[in-house]
């Protein structure tokens, strides 16, 4: 993937759900990015097929970070938007580097 990405589709979305397990606690976040050329409307984020969060619109290139609800099992996230967009991804864990906090 290039640092300089060019939108090729009118309507596209990318989601990056991350969960980071530390010794005493877990942290999680979900990044939703409009990777298309056009504004996305009626964006719905669904955590583990249960809790939902609505976003009115996302402009091209706009990125937002969300916190999953505390009752979420942190297995997967689905994003649905107008124009037939429906993307599901499972949570990933960041790479642990020896000597860094949380490693």
N, CA, C and O atoms as a printed pandas DataFrame, in Angstrom:
     atom_number atom_name residue_name chain_id  residue_number  x_coord  y_coord  z_coord
0              1         N          UNK        A               1    0.840   -1.174    0.000
1              2        CA          UNK        A               1    0.000    0.000    0.000
2              3         C          UNK        A               1    0.886    1.239    0.000
3              4         O          UNK        A               1    1.881    1.297    0.722
4              5         N          UNK        A               2    0.534    2.200   -0.787
5              6        CA          UNK        A               2    1.298    3.424   -0.923
6              7         C          UNK        A               2    0.853    4.468    0.092
7              8         O          UNK        A               2   -0.301    4.480    0.520
8              9         N          UNK        A               3    1.775    5.338    0.470
9             10        CA          UNK        A               3    1.424    6.458    1.333
10            11         C          UNK        A               3    0.473    7.376    0.590
11            12         O          UNK        A               3   -0.423    7.970    1.190
12            13         N          UNK        A               4    0.668    7.493   -0.712
13            14        CA          UNK        A               4   -0.162    8.350   -1.550
14            15         C          UNK        A               4   -1.175    7.484   -2.282
15            16         O          UNK        A               4   -0.919    7.022   -3.394
16            17         N          UNK        A               5   -2.323    7.265   -1.657
17            18        CA          UNK        A               5   -3.330    6.444   -2.297
18            19         C          UNK        A               5   -4.306    7.334   -3.059
19            20         O          UNK        A               5   -4.614    8.450   -2.640
20            21         N          UNK        A               6   -4.776    6.823   -4.166
21            22        CA          UNK        A               6   -5.713    7.558   -5.008
22            23         C          UNK        A               6   -7.026    6.790   -5.029
23            24         O          UNK        A               6   -7.052    5.591   -5.305
24            25         N          UNK        A               7   -8.108    7.490   -4.736
25            26        CA          UNK        A               7   -9.425    6.857   -4.750
26            27         C          UNK        A               7   -9.776    6.464   -6.176
27            28         O          UNK        A               7   -9.691    7.281   -7.092
28            29         N          UNK        A               8  -10.170    5.214   -6.358
29            30        CA          UNK        A               8  -10.539    4.736   -7.687
30            31         C          UNK        A               8  -12.037    4.479   -7.815
31            32         O          UNK        A               8  -12.561    4.416   -8.927
32            33         N          UNK        A               9  -12.732    4.330   -6.684
33            34        CA          UNK        A               9  -14.172    4.085   -6.700
34            35         C          UNK        A               9  -14.889    5.317   -6.167
35            36         O          UNK        A               9  -14.334    6.070   -5.367
36            37         N          UNK        A              10  -16.116    5.517   -6.610
37            38        CA          UNK        A              10  -16.898    6.632   -6.081
38            39         C          UNK        A              10  -17.253    6.418   -4.616
39            40         O          UNK        A              10  -17.199    7.356   -3.821
40            41         N          UNK        A              11  -17.617    5.187   -4.253
41            42        CA          UNK        A              11  -18.041    4.895   -2.890
42            43         C          UNK        A              11  -17.233    3.720   -2.352
43            44         O          UNK        A              11  -17.326    2.601   -2.858
44            45         N          UNK        A              12  -16.434    3.995   -1.312
45            46        CA          UNK        A              12  -15.613    2.950   -0.704
46            47         C          UNK        A              12  -15.309    3.340    0.741
47            48         O          UNK        A              12  -15.201    4.522    1.066
48            49         N          UNK        A              13  -15.174    2.340    1.594
49            50        CA          UNK        A              13  -14.879    2.586    2.999
50            51         C          UNK        A              13  -13.857    1.560    3.472
51            52         O          UNK        A              13  -13.855    0.414    3.020
52            53         N          UNK        A              14  -12.988    1.986    4.390
53            54        CA          UNK        A              14  -12.030    1.074    5.012
54            55         C          UNK        A              14  -12.234    1.163    6.514
55            56         O          UNK        A              14  -12.441    2.248    7.057
56            57         N          UNK        A              15  -12.175    0.024    7.180
57            58        CA          UNK        A              15  -12.267    0.018    8.640
58            59         C          UNK        A              15  -11.067   -0.706    9.207
59            60         O          UNK        A              15  -10.592   -1.692    8.643
60            61         N          UNK        A              16  -10.578   -0.201   10.339
61            62        CA          UNK        A              16   -9.424   -0.796   11.000
62            63         C          UNK        A              16   -9.731   -0.941   12.483
63            64         O          UNK        A              16   -9.467   -0.027   13.263
64            65         N          UNK        A              17  -10.296   -2.101   12.884
65            66        CA          UNK        A              17  -10.575   -2.336   14.298
66            67         C          UNK        A              17   -9.342   -2.929   14.995
67            68         O          UNK        A              17   -8.801   -3.948   14.565
68            69         N          UNK        A              18   -8.914   -2.280   16.065
69            70        CA          UNK        A              18   -7.710   -2.707   16.785
70            71         C          UNK        A              18   -8.051   -2.952   18.247
71            72         O          UNK        A              18   -8.745   -2.153   18.874
72            73         N          UNK        A              19   -7.555   -4.067   18.788
73            74        CA          UNK        A              19   -7.656   -4.308   20.230
74            75         C          UNK        A              19   -6.251   -4.585   20.737
75            76         O          UNK        A              19   -5.491   -5.346   20.139
76            77         N          UNK        A              20   -5.926   -3.947   21.859
77            78        CA          UNK        A              20   -4.587   -4.055   22.427
78            79         C          UNK        A              20   -4.711   -4.542   23.862
79            80         O          UNK        A              20   -5.183   -3.816   24.737
80            81         N          UNK        A              21   -4.289   -5.758   24.092
81            82        CA          UNK        A              21   -4.359   -6.339   25.429
82            83         C          UNK        A              21   -3.081   -6.014   26.191
83            84         O          UNK        A              21   -1.991   -6.432   25.801
84            85         N          UNK        A              22   -3.222   -5.274   27.268
85            86        CA          UNK        A              22   -2.105   -4.957   28.154
86            87         C          UNK        A              22   -2.155   -5.925   29.332
87            88         O          UNK        A              22   -3.034   -6.784   29.393
88            89         N          UNK        A              23   -1.225   -5.792   30.256
89            90        CA          UNK        A              23   -1.209   -6.674   31.422
90            91         C          UNK        A              23   -2.451   -6.508   32.290
91            92         O          UNK        A              23   -3.012   -7.497   32.762
92            93         N          UNK        A              24   -2.886   -5.263   32.506
93            94        CA          UNK        A              24   -3.979   -5.010   33.431
94            95         C          UNK        A              24   -5.289   -4.632   32.764
95            96         O          UNK        A              24   -6.337   -4.680   33.408
96            97         N          UNK        A              25   -5.259   -4.259   31.492
97            98        CA          UNK        A              25   -6.476   -3.797   30.836
98            99         C          UNK        A              25   -6.384   -3.980   29.324
99           100         O          UNK        A              25   -5.314   -4.254   28.782
100          101         N          UNK        A              26   -7.518   -3.825   28.656
101          102        CA          UNK        A              26   -7.584   -3.879   27.196
102          103         C          UNK        A              26   -8.024   -2.518   26.679
103          104         O          UNK        A              26   -8.845   -1.843   27.300
104          105         N          UNK        A              27   -7.475   -2.124   25.545
105          106        CA          UNK        A              27   -7.950   -0.920   24.875
106          107         C          UNK        A              27   -8.368   -1.318   23.464
107          108         O          UNK        A              27   -7.827   -2.261   22.887
108          109         N          UNK        A              28   -9.326   -0.595   22.924
109          110        CA          UNK        A              28   -9.795   -0.900   21.573
110          111         C          UNK        A              28  -10.226    0.392   20.903
111          112         O          UNK        A              28  -10.676    1.333   21.557
112          113         N          UNK        A              29  -10.079    0.417   19.572
113          114        CA          UNK        A              29  -10.552    1.541   18.781
114          115         C          UNK        A              29  -10.870    1.043   17.380
115          116         O          UNK        A              29  -10.352    0.024   16.922
116          117         N          UNK        A              30  -11.736    1.793   16.719
117          118        CA          UNK        A              30  -12.121    1.464   15.351
118          119         C          UNK        A              30  -11.940    2.729   14.521
119          120         O          UNK        A              30  -12.508    3.774   14.838
120          121         N          UNK        A              31  -11.151    2.632   13.463
121          122        CA          UNK        A              31  -10.969    3.756   12.551
122          123         C          UNK        A              31  -11.789    3.480   11.303
123          124         O          UNK        A              31  -11.672    2.417   10.694
124          125         N          UNK        A              32  -12.624    4.451   10.923
125          126        CA          UNK        A              32  -13.445    4.349    9.722
126          127         C          UNK        A              32  -12.982    5.453    8.770
127          128         O          UNK        A              32  -12.957    6.627    9.138
128          129         N          UNK        A              33  -12.615    5.066    7.543
129          130        CA          UNK        A              33  -12.095    6.021    6.569
130          131         C          UNK        A              33  -12.875    5.929    5.267
131          132         O          UNK        A              33  -13.090    4.837    4.742
132          133         N          UNK        A              34  -13.300    7.077    4.748
133          134        CA          UNK        A              34  -13.928    7.124    3.424
134          135         C          UNK        A              34  -12.800    7.123    2.400
135          136         O          UNK        A              34  -12.091    8.119    2.253
136          137         N          UNK        A              35  -12.633    6.018    1.697
137          138        CA          UNK        A              35  -11.567    5.881    0.706
138          139         C          UNK        A              35  -12.073    6.104   -0.716
139          140         O          UNK        A              35  -11.342    5.875   -1.680
140          141         N          UNK        A              36  -13.303    6.543   -0.845
141          142        CA          UNK        A              36  -13.889    6.784   -2.166
142          143         C          UNK        A              36  -13.783    8.235   -2.596
143          144         O          UNK        A              36  -13.235    9.073   -1.879
144          145         N          UNK        A              37  -14.319    8.521   -3.781
145          146        CA          UNK        A              37  -14.296    9.863   -4.356
146          147         C          UNK        A              37  -15.486   10.712   -3.918
147          148         O          UNK        A              37  -15.452   11.935   -4.056
148          149         N          UNK        A              38  -16.535   10.085   -3.394
149          150        CA          UNK        A              38  -17.766   10.785   -3.045
150          151         C          UNK        A              38  -18.076   10.671   -1.556
151          152         O          UNK        A              38  -17.567    9.781   -0.875
152          153         N          UNK        A              39  -18.906   11.568   -1.060
153          154        CA          UNK        A              39  -19.328   11.556    0.338
154          155         C          UNK        A              39  -20.177   10.322    0.618
155          156         O          UNK        A              39  -21.044    9.952   -0.174
156          157         N          UNK        A              40  -19.912    9.696    1.756
157          158        CA          UNK        A              40  -20.723    8.564    2.214
158          159         C          UNK        A              40  -21.795    9.087    3.156
159          160         O          UNK        A              40  -21.505    9.876    4.055
160          161         N          UNK        A              41  -23.023    8.653    2.954
161          162        CA          UNK        A              41  -24.135    9.065    3.795
162          163         C          UNK        A              41  -24.731    7.864    4.514
163          164         O          UNK        A              41  -24.629    6.728    4.049
164          165         N          UNK        A              42  -25.354    8.136    5.656
165          166        CA          UNK        A              42  -26.035    7.103    6.442
166          167         C          UNK        A              42  -25.100    5.939    6.766
167          168         O          UNK        A              42  -25.417    4.782    6.487
168          169         N          UNK        A              43  -23.962    6.248    7.349
169          170        CA          UNK        A              43  -22.974    5.235    7.717
170          171         C          UNK        A              43  -23.371    4.648    9.068
171          172         O          UNK        A              43  -23.607    5.376   10.032
172          173         N          UNK        A              44  -23.439    3.327    9.118
173          174        CA          UNK        A              44  -23.813    2.624   10.353
174          175         C          UNK        A              44  -22.671    1.684   10.731
175          176         O          UNK        A              44  -22.247    0.851    9.930
176          177         N          UNK        A              45  -22.180    1.827   11.958
177          178        CA          UNK        A              45  -21.118    0.966   12.482
178          179         C          UNK        A              45  -21.775   -0.016   13.442
179          180         O          UNK        A              45  -22.469    0.384   14.376
180          181         N          UNK        A              46  -21.549   -1.314   13.204
181          182        CA          UNK        A              46  -22.172   -2.363   14.015
182          183         C          UNK        A              46  -21.064   -3.169   14.689
183          184         O          UNK        A              46  -20.229   -3.782   14.024
184          185         N          UNK        A              47  -21.073   -3.155   16.016
185          186        CA          UNK        A              47  -20.075   -3.870   16.807
186          187         C          UNK        A              47  -20.590   -5.257   17.146
187          188         O          UNK        A              47  -21.606   -5.386   17.830
188          189         N          UNK        A              48  -19.913   -6.292   16.684
189          190        CA          UNK        A              48  -20.252   -7.689   17.005
190          191         C          UNK        A              48  -21.725   -8.019   16.776
191          192         O          UNK        A              48  -22.313   -8.768   17.556
192          193         N          UNK        A              49  -22.326   -7.477   15.728
193          194        CA          UNK        A              49  -23.725   -7.734   15.381
194          195         C          UNK        A              49  -24.696   -7.317   16.476
195          196         O          UNK        A              49  -25.805   -7.848   16.543
196          197         N          UNK        A              50  -24.305   -6.370   17.343
197          198        CA          UNK        A              50  -25.173   -5.962   18.451
198          199         C          UNK        A              50  -25.326   -4.448   18.488
199          200         O          UNK        A              50  -26.264   -3.899   17.911
200          201         N          UNK        A              51  -24.411   -3.782   19.162
201          202        CA          UNK        A              51  -24.480   -2.332   19.340
202          203         C          UNK        A              51  -24.189   -1.612   18.032
203          204         O          UNK        A              51  -23.391   -2.076   17.218
204          205         N          UNK        A              52  -24.849   -0.470   17.842
205          206        CA          UNK        A              52  -24.644    0.296   16.617
206          207         C          UNK        A              52  -24.321    1.747   16.928
207          208         O          UNK        A              52  -24.636    2.265   18.000
208          209         N          UNK        A              53  -23.686    2.382   15.961
209          210        CA          UNK        A              53  -23.374    3.805   16.036
210          211         C          UNK        A              53  -23.614    4.377   14.645
211          212         O          UNK        A              53  -23.201    3.781   13.650
212          213         N          UNK        A              54  -24.274    5.524   14.568
213          214        CA          UNK        A              54  -24.599    6.127   13.281
214          215         C          UNK        A              54  -23.749    7.367   13.028
215          216         O          UNK        A              54  -23.509    8.172   13.929
216          217         N          UNK        A              55  -23.303    7.502   11.788
217          218        CA          UNK        A              55  -22.540    8.662   11.341
218          219         C          UNK        A              55  -23.321    9.240   10.162
219          220         O          UNK        A              55  -23.576    8.535    9.185
220          221         N          UNK        A              56  -23.699   10.506   10.244
221          222        CA          UNK        A              56  -24.499   11.116    9.178
222          223         C          UNK        A              56  -23.793   11.075    7.836
223          224         O          UNK        A              56  -24.379   10.649    6.840
224          225         N          UNK        A              57  -22.531   11.516    7.796
225          226        CA          UNK        A              57  -21.803   11.508    6.527
226          227         C          UNK        A              57  -20.300   11.533    6.772
227          228         O          UNK        A              57  -19.829   11.985    7.815
228          229         N          UNK        A              58  -19.563   11.038    5.789
229          230        CA          UNK        A              58  -18.094   11.069    5.785
230          231         C          UNK        A              58  -17.649   11.609    4.432
231          232         O          UNK        A              58  -17.982   11.040    3.392
232          233         N          UNK        A              59  -16.908   12.689    4.444
233          234        CA          UNK        A              59  -16.390   13.272    3.205
234          235         C          UNK        A              59  -15.263   12.407    2.654
235          236         O          UNK        A              59  -14.669   11.632    3.404
236          237         N          UNK        A              60  -14.952   12.517    1.362
237          238        CA          UNK        A              60  -13.838   11.758    0.790
238          239         C          UNK        A              60  -12.549   12.034    1.563
239          240         O          UNK        A              60  -12.185   13.188    1.787
240          241         N          UNK        A              61  -11.868   10.970    1.966
241          242        CA          UNK        A              61  -10.617   11.083    2.711
242          243         C          UNK        A              61  -10.795   11.286    4.202
243          244         O          UNK        A              61   -9.820   11.213    4.949
244          245         N          UNK        A              62  -12.019   11.540    4.656
245          246        CA          UNK        A              62  -12.252   11.776    6.080
246          247         C          UNK        A              62  -12.095   10.482    6.867
247          248         O          UNK        A              62  -12.510    9.409    6.429
248          249         N          UNK        A              63  -11.481   10.615    8.046
249          250        CA          UNK        A              63  -11.209    9.467    8.915
250          251         C          UNK        A              63  -11.702    9.811   10.305
251          252         O          UNK        A              63  -11.436   10.901   10.812
252          253         N          UNK        A              64  -12.424    8.881   10.928
253          254        CA          UNK        A              64  -12.846    9.085   12.306
254          255         C          UNK        A              64  -12.449    7.881   13.145
255          256         O          UNK        A              64  -12.390    6.754   12.653
256          257         N          UNK        A              65  -12.180    8.134   14.406
257          258        CA          UNK        A              65  -11.842    7.065   15.345
258          259         C          UNK        A              65  -12.971    6.937   16.354
259          260         O          UNK        A              65  -13.441    7.930   16.910
260          261         N          UNK        A              66  -13.397    5.709   16.583
261          262        CA          UNK        A              66  -14.502    5.414   17.493
262          263         C          UNK        A              66  -14.037    4.455   18.573
263          264         O          UNK        A              66  -13.095    3.687   18.375
264          265         N          UNK        A              67  -14.698    4.504   19.705
265          266        CA          UNK        A              67  -14.445    3.552   20.784
266          267         C          UNK        A              67  -15.607    2.579   20.845
267          268         O          UNK        A              67  -16.759    3.003   20.951
268          269         N          UNK        A              68  -15.329    1.280   20.780
269          270        CA          UNK        A              68  -16.413    0.295   20.881
270          271         C          UNK        A              68  -17.073    0.384   22.259
271          272         O          UNK        A              68  -16.433    0.795   23.227
272          273         N          UNK        A              69  -18.344    0.001   22.350
273          274        CA          UNK        A              69  -19.012    0.008   23.654
274          275         C          UNK        A              69  -18.345   -0.972   24.618
275          276         O          UNK        A              69  -17.731   -1.950   24.191
276          277         N          UNK        A              70  -18.467   -0.708   25.899
277          278        CA          UNK        A              70  -17.800   -1.543   26.906
278          279         C          UNK        A              70  -18.295   -2.984   26.901
279          280         O          UNK        A              70  -17.560   -3.878   27.320
280          281         N          UNK        A              71  -19.517   -3.235   26.441
281          282        CA          UNK        A              71  -20.051   -4.604   26.428
282          283         C          UNK        A              71  -19.693   -5.371   25.155
283          284         O          UNK        A              71  -20.146   -6.501   24.971
284          285         N          UNK        A              72  -18.894   -4.777   24.282
285          286        CA          UNK        A              72  -18.530   -5.431   23.021
286          287         C          UNK        A              72  -17.528   -6.553   23.269
287          288         O          UNK        A              72  -16.627   -6.418   24.096
288          289         N          UNK        A              73  -17.689   -7.662   22.547
289          290        CA          UNK        A              73  -16.765   -8.791   22.697
290          291         C          UNK        A              73  -15.490   -8.609   21.866
291          292         O          UNK        A              73  -14.582   -9.437   21.943
292          293         N          UNK        A              74  -15.415   -7.536   21.076
293          294        CA          UNK        A              74  -14.236   -7.190   20.276
294          295         C          UNK        A              74  -13.851   -8.303   19.303
295          296         O          UNK        A              74  -12.679   -8.654   19.168
296          297         N          UNK        A              75  -14.854   -8.843   18.637
297          298        CA          UNK        A              75  -14.600   -9.871   17.623
298          299         C          UNK        A              75  -14.600   -9.276   16.221
299          300         O          UNK        A              75  -13.667   -9.511   15.453
300          301         N          UNK        A              76  -15.643   -8.502   15.871
301          302        CA          UNK        A              76  -15.710   -7.947   14.520
302          303         C          UNK        A              76  -16.503   -6.646   14.503
303          304         O          UNK        A              76  -17.255   -6.332   15.426
304          305         N          UNK        A              77  -16.306   -5.904   13.417
305          306        CA          UNK        A              77  -17.026   -4.653   13.190
306          307         C          UNK        A              77  -17.528   -4.666   11.754
307          308         O          UNK        A              77  -16.806   -5.062   10.839
308          309         N          UNK        A              78  -18.774   -4.228   11.563
309          310        CA          UNK        A              78  -19.346   -4.110   10.225
310          311         C          UNK        A              78  -19.716   -2.655   10.001
311          312         O          UNK        A              78  -20.268   -2.000   10.886
312          313         N          UNK        A              79  -19.405   -2.150    8.800
313          314        CA          UNK        A              79  -19.816   -0.804    8.412
314          315         C          UNK        A              79  -20.710   -0.929    7.191
315          316         O          UNK        A              79  -20.350   -1.553    6.193
316          317         N          UNK        A              80  -21.899   -0.315    7.297
317          318        CA          UNK        A              80  -22.875   -0.305    6.210
318          319         C          UNK        A              80  -23.134    1.151    5.853
319          320         O          UNK        A              80  -23.251    1.998    6.739
320          321         N          UNK        A              81  -23.225    1.447    4.559
321          322        CA          UNK        A              81  -23.528    2.812    4.113
322          323         C          UNK        A              81  -24.357    2.735    2.837
323          324         O          UNK        A              81  -24.537    1.669    2.249
324          325         N          UNK        A              82  -24.855    3.902    2.430
325          326        CA          UNK        A              82  -25.601    3.980    1.175
326          327         C          UNK        A              82  -24.766    3.426    0.023
327          328         O          UNK        A              82  -23.553    3.253    0.147
328          329         N          UNK        A              83  -25.421    3.157   -1.077
329          330        CA          UNK        A              83  -24.804    2.658   -2.309
330          331         C          UNK        A              83  -24.289    1.233   -2.172
331          332         O          UNK        A              83  -23.362    0.836   -2.878
332          333         N          UNK        A              84  -24.888    0.456   -1.260
333          334        CA          UNK        A              84  -24.578   -0.965   -1.139
334          335         C          UNK        A              84  -23.289   -1.303   -0.420
335          336         O          UNK        A              84  -22.828   -2.442   -0.496
336          337         N          UNK        A              85  -22.692   -0.345    0.276
337          338        CA          UNK        A              85  -21.452   -0.656    0.995
338          339         C          UNK        A              85  -21.756   -1.495    2.225
339          340         O          UNK        A              85  -22.655   -1.178    3.003
340          341         N          UNK        A              86  -20.992   -2.571    2.390
341          342        CA          UNK        A              86  -21.132   -3.455    3.529
342          343         C          UNK        A              86  -19.783   -4.138    3.725
343          344         O          UNK        A              86  -19.430   -5.042    2.967
344          345         N          UNK        A              87  -19.020   -3.709    4.750
345          346        CA          UNK        A              87  -17.671   -4.223    4.995
346          347         C          UNK        A              87  -17.602   -4.728    6.427
347          348         O          UNK        A              87  -18.019   -4.035    7.356
348          349         N          UNK        A              88  -17.073   -5.939    6.606
349          350        CA          UNK        A              88  -16.874   -6.508    7.935
350          351         C          UNK        A              88  -15.406   -6.877    8.100
351          352         O          UNK        A              88  -14.798   -7.464    7.205
352          353         N          UNK        A              89  -14.844   -6.527    9.252
353          354        CA          UNK        A              89  -13.459   -6.907    9.566
354          355         C          UNK        A              89  -13.393   -7.361   11.015
355          356         O          UNK        A              89  -14.139   -6.888   11.871
356          357         N          UNK        A              90  -12.482   -8.288   11.265
357          358        CA          UNK        A              90  -12.231   -8.730   12.633
358          359         C          UNK        A              90  -11.182   -7.818   13.258
359          360         O          UNK        A              90  -10.376   -7.199   12.563
360          361         N          UNK        A              91  -11.210   -7.751   14.573
361          362        CA          UNK        A              91  -10.226   -6.947   15.294
362          363         C          UNK        A              91   -8.843   -7.551   15.111
363          364         O          UNK        A              91   -8.684   -8.771   15.053
364          365         N          UNK        A              92   -7.861   -6.690   15.022
365          366        CA          UNK        A              92   -6.476   -7.139   14.950
366          367         C          UNK        A              92   -5.737   -6.596   16.167
367          368         O          UNK        A              92   -6.156   -5.607   16.769
368          369         N          UNK        A              93   -4.645   -7.242   16.518
369          370        CA          UNK        A              93   -3.807   -6.786   17.619
370          371         C          UNK        A              93   -2.530   -6.199   17.055
371          372         O          UNK        A              93   -1.954   -6.757   16.121
372          373         N          UNK        A              94   -2.068   -5.064   17.614
373          374        CA          UNK        A              94   -0.826   -4.466   17.098
374          375         C          UNK        A              94    0.377   -5.346   17.425
375          376         O          UNK        A              94    0.357   -6.126   18.377
376          377         N          UNK        A              95    1.404   -5.206   16.630
377          378        CA          UNK        A              95    2.645   -5.938   16.825
378          379         C          UNK        A              95    3.305   -5.477   18.107
379          380         O          UNK        A              95    3.424   -4.277   18.351
380          381         N          UNK        A              96    3.733   -6.414   18.920
381          382        CA          UNK        A              96    4.438   -6.082   20.172
382          383         C          UNK        A              96    5.937   -6.066   19.896
383          384         O          UNK        A              96    6.495   -7.014   19.343
384          385         N          UNK        A              97    6.572   -4.972   20.293
385          386        CA          UNK        A              97    8.020   -4.821   20.101
386          387         C          UNK        A              97    8.674   -4.910   21.458
387          388         O          UNK        A              97    8.325   -4.150   22.361
388          389         N          UNK        A              98    9.628   -5.833   21.627
389          390        CA          UNK        A              98   10.285   -5.979   22.933
390          391         C          UNK        A              98   10.872   -4.647   23.408
391          392         O          UNK        A              98   11.490   -3.912   22.637
392          393         N          UNK        A              99   10.666   -4.359   24.683
393          394        CA          UNK        A              99   11.183   -3.125   25.261
394          395         C          UNK        A              99   10.200   -1.974   25.225
395          396         O          UNK        A              99   10.409   -0.965   25.898
396          397         N          UNK        A             100    9.128   -2.104   24.452
397          398        CA          UNK        A             100    8.123   -1.042   24.374
398          399         C          UNK        A             100    7.056   -1.279   25.436
399          400         O          UNK        A             100    6.843   -2.415   25.859
400          401         N          UNK        A             101    6.385   -0.214   25.868
401          402        CA          UNK        A             101    5.310   -0.353   26.851
402          403         C          UNK        A             101    4.260   -1.345   26.364
403          404         O          UNK        A             101    3.862   -1.304   25.199
404          405         N          UNK        A             102    3.814   -2.221   27.232
405          406        CA          UNK        A             102    2.771   -3.180   26.882
406          407         C          UNK        A             102    3.289   -4.444   26.231
407          408         O          UNK        A             102    2.516   -5.361   25.955
408          409         N          UNK        A             103    4.597   -4.508   25.979
409          410        CA          UNK        A             103    5.165   -5.696   25.326
410          411         C          UNK        A             103    5.483   -6.764   26.335
411          412         O          UNK        A             103    5.968   -7.835   25.969
